[in-house]
Amino acid sequence: MRRLRLKGLHAEFDYRVSGLEDHYLGDRLMQIGLPILPLDGDYKSVWFKLSAAN
């Protein structure tokens, strides 16, 4: 599984990601990344919407 590391988040905030049940700490998203599933085919994309829970 691949991971997408994010930048510019507040490390102490909880973030919810659209389409996913879990919430993630900003520090974790910046250090470890958001797990993403591989996409099959050419020109496929995924859209993520993050919202801070704090």
C-alpha positions as CSV (number, residue, x, y, z in Angstrom):
1,M,0.0,0.0,0.0
2,R,1.3,3.4,-0.9
3,R,1.2,6.5,1.4
4,L,0.7,10.1,0.5
5,R,2.6,12.4,2.9
6,L,1.0,15.8,3.5
7,K,2.5,19.1,4.4
8,G,1.4,22.2,6.3
9,L,-1.0,20.6,8.7
10,H,-1.3,21.3,12.4
11,A,0.5,18.5,14.1
12,E,-1.8,18.3,17.2
13,F,-5.1,18.5,15.2
14,D,-7.3,15.5,14.4
15,Y,-8.2,15.3,10.7
16,R,-11.1,13.5,9.1
17,V,-10.8,12.4,5.5
18,S,-13.8,12.2,3.2
19,G,-14.7,8.6,2.4
20,L,-12.8,7.1,5.3
21,E,-14.1,6.2,8.7
22,D,-11.0,6.9,10.7
23,H,-9.5,10.1,11.9
24,Y,-5.8,10.9,11.7
25,L,-3.5,13.2,13.7
26,G,-1.8,15.9,11.6
27,D,1.6,14.7,12.8
28,R,0.9,11.2,11.5
29,L,-0.3,12.5,8.1
30,M,2.9,14.6,7.7
31,Q,5.3,11.9,8.9
32,I,3.8,8.5,7.9
33,G,1.2,9.6,5.3
34,L,-2.3,8.8,4.3
35,P,-2.7,5.2,3.1
36,I,-4.0,5.1,-0.5
37,L,-5.0,2.1,-2.6
38,P,-3.4,1.5,-6.0
39,L,-5.3,2.8,-9.0
40,D,-5.8,0.6,-12.0
41,G,-5.6,2.0,-15.5
42,D,-4.3,5.2,-17.1
43,Y,-5.4,8.7,-15.9
44,K,-7.1,7.6,-12.8
45,S,-7.3,10.0,-9.8
46,V,-8.5,10.2,-6.3
47,W,-9.8,13.3,-4.5
48,F,-9.4,13.7,-0.7
49,K,-11.1,16.3,1.4
50,L,-9.6,16.9,4.8
51,S,-11.3,18.7,7.7
52,A,-9.8,19.5,11.0
53,A,-11.8,18.1,13.9
54,N,-10.3,20.5,16.5
